[in-house]
Amino acid sequence: MLYNSKSDWTASQSKSIMLFGMSGLGKTYISELLRNNGDWFHYSVDYRIGTRYMGEHIADNFKKEAMSNPFLANLLQTDAIYISANMKFSDLSPLSSYLGKPGDPSKGGIPFKEYLRRQRLHRDAETNAMLDTVHFIQRAKSLYDYDKFVCDTSGSIVEIVDCNDKNDNVMKTLSQYVLPVWIEGTEEHTEELVKRFIKSPKPMYYNEKFLIECWDNFLKEKSVSESKVDPNEFIIWGYRKLLENRSPRYRKIAKDWGITLRASEVATVRSADEFTSLISANLEG
């Protein structure tokens, strides 16, 4: 690990961490808290995905929808209007809206084949955005003189790395520059995440093999054809399965590459000093 002991962490003027785990357990909360402290650089992987790697795809999707409206189509064709995504750290909805949901077009769904294509684009984008962490650590120091860096990962990091491969390119590269920190939830947290998701289901990124298995099982279980699937029903159905599928892989990454913090502990943190102390308390030696 980058910091092998409490003393290593405490003595180091430069501190670089990578927060990972399911969305909704505190990654962005802590990242924003550290950034607002004034001496931490906040690198949002989702923001990087949406702006650097998926921005053109997202904007083209908006334009495609606009072209179905004769009034807007004419304005687009004459360059009278400009359409782009307004991506923000606090609002990544343009990215999730592009991923979409498979199923009945009349209910906002897209064909499963197109859904897979977009998932593959996201996979490549997330892999590149994760590897860009190294560049941004160097950039944060050389341009802005930041010695402290937090990488705020996507919940789907476990889908783009092989947790069982000690030579996984992404993890092997990043472990030289950041301390991976898993924010671990409880069963109660899982139930709360599911409740939130049911109220506001959003597109998710899946490992392709797992996604195809879920899709096939859903079609069989519900006795429904692809074009008649309720998009929200499918992603809600698959969400708990996704949580259960990811949890042991998060744990494996933390065991082999980093440390684990309990979400309940993270929720009580109110300052950068409190968080760095929490990291120290969970390092050995």
N, C-alpha and C positions, 0 to 999 in steps of 0.2 A: 504494500500500500504506500501511497505518497507520504502519509504520516503513520509511522509504525507504533507510536506511543503517545501518551498524553503530553510528555515533555517535548516531543517533536512538534506537536500541534501548537502548544503554548509558546514555544520559543520562536516559531516561524513568523516572520513579519508578513510574508505573503501566505494567504490562505485561499485555497481553491477547492470548491466542493461541487458535487453533482447530486441534486435531489431527485429521487425517483420513487415511483409508487402510483397507485391509482389516483385519478383526478378527484379532487374534492377532499383530500386529506391534509392539505397544508403546504404543498410545494410552492405554489405561487404566493400564498400568504407570507411564508418565510422569506421568499425571494424579494418581495416588495418591501418587507420590513428591513431587510439588510440593505437594499438599495436606498431606502429613505434615510438610513443611518448616515449616508453620505460618503462612505468609503468602500462600498461594494459595487462591483459591476454586475448587473443582472442580464444574463443571456437567456432569452426565452427561445427554446427549440421550436415550439409551435409557431411563434412569430416569424422565425427564420424560414420555416417550411412555407408559410403562407406568403411571405414577401419575396424571398429569393428564388424559391424553387417551384412554387405552385401559383404564383401571382398571375402569370399569363393564362394558365388554364382556368383559373377562377374568373378572370375578367372576360375571357372568351365565352364562358358559360353564361355570364350576365348578358353579353352582347347577343348571344344566340336567342335568349329569351326575349330580348328587346326587339330583335328582328322579326318576331312573330306579330309585333304590333306595327301596323303600317305607318302610324305617326312617328314613332320612335325610329323605325327602320329608315325612313327618309332622312331624318336628322343624323343618324349614324353614317349613312352612305355619303352624306355631304360634309362630314366632319364638323357638323354644327354642335354636337355634344360629345362629351368624353365620359366613358364609363370605366371605373376601376373599383377595386375593393378598398374599403377604409379599414384596414387591419390595425388593431390596437392590442397592446399587451392584455388589456382588460376585456377585450371583445374579439374573439377569434371566430365568430360565427361565419364570416365568409369562407373560411377554410372548411369548417364542418359542413356547410351547405353544399360545397362542391363535392365532397365525398358522397353525399346523398344517401338514400335508403332504397333498397331493391323492392320491387313490387309493382302494384297496380298504378299506372300512370295517372289515372283519374284521382288518385289519392296522394299524388306527389311522388310516386315511386319511379325508379328508373329500371331498365332491363338488367338482369343479373350479370350479363356479359359486360355491359358498360360499367356496372358497379365494380366488377373485378378489375377492369382496366384502370379505373380511378384509384382503387386500392393499391395497385402495383405502382402507379405514379407516386402515391403517398409513401410507399415503402422506400423507394429510391430517394425521395426527397428527405425523409426522416434520417436515413442512413447518412446522407451527405451533410445534413444539418448537425447531426451529432458529431461528425468528424470535424466540422467547422469550429467546434468548441476550442480546439487548439489555437486556431488562427485568432479567435476573439480574445482568448487569454492574453496572447501576445499584443493584440491591438489595444486592449484595455490598458495595458501597461505602457506601451510606446506612445499612444496618442493622448491618453487621459491620466496617466500615472496612477492607475488603480493597482494596488497590491493584492486586493481581495476580490474573489470572483465566484459567482454562484451560477451554475448551469441548471436552469429550470426545465427539466425534461418533459416530454410527452408521456402520458400514461402507457403508451404503446411501445415504449423502449424495449420491452421484453419480446416484442414481435419481430424486431429487426436484429437482435443479437441471439447467439446460441449460448444459453446459460450453462450448458454442459461442456462447452469447448473452452478449455483454458487458453487457447490461442485465438479466440474470437477477435477479429481485427478491430472492431469498434471498442470493445472493452479493454483489450490489450493496449490500444493506443491511448484511450482516455485515462486509464489507471496511472499513466505516467505523469498526468497533469492535474487530475482532480481526485478527491476522495469521494467515492460513491456512497451516498447516504439514503437508505431506504426508510421511508415513513410508513410504518406498518400499522394497519388498522385492525380492529377487532371484529367479531361477528356483529356486534351492535353497529359498528361503522358500516359494515357491508349492508345491513338492513336499511340504514339511513340513506346510503348511496342509491340503493334500489328504489326506495320511495321517491327520492328526488328525480331519478331517471324516469320513472313512470309518469310523473307530473310533467316533465319536460324532456322527452326522449330526443337524443341527438345522435347524429352519425358517429360511428366508431371505426377504428382501424383494427382489422383482425389478421392473424397469421392466415395465409391463403388456404392451407390444408384444413385448418380448423373451421374456417368460414364455410368452405364447401360442405364439410360434414354437417355443420349446423343448418345450412340451407336445405340440404337433402333430407335431413331428419325432420325439419319443420314442415316441408312439403308433404312428407309421408304422414306425420302425426296429425296434421290439419286437413289432409286429403284435399289439397288445393293446388291449382296450377300456378306456375310462376307469375303469370300476368294478373292473377287474382289475389295475390298476397297483399294483405294490409301492411304497408311499410312500417308503420309504428308498432304494430303487433309483433312483427318479426324481430325488430331490434330490441324491444322490451323483453321478448322471450329469450333472446340470445345474451342479454346483458349479464344476468346472474351467472350464466355458463362461462362468459368471458372473465368475470371476476374470479371464479373458481379455477379457471384455467391459468390465469396469470399469477395468482398468489404464490404457488410453490416456486415459480421461476424468479419472481422478485426475491424470495427468500434465498434462493441459490446464488443469485448475483451478490447479495449482501454478504453471504457467508464466504464466498470466494474472493470478492473484490473490495468489500467495504465494511460498513457498519450498519446497524439498525437502530432507529429511534421509534418509540411508540407514538402514534398519532395523538394520544391523550397528553403526552408530555409536550409535544410540539404545540398543541393548542393553548398551552399556558404561557408560552414564550411571548414577551412583550418588548424585548430589546435585542439588539445585535449581540451585546455582551452576554445576555442570558442564553442565546442560542450557541455561541461559541463555547460557553461553559458546558452546555448540554452535550455538545460534540466531545469535549474533553472527557466528560464523565463516562462516555461510552467507548472510549479508546482504552486499550490495555496498557499497563506499564506506567 
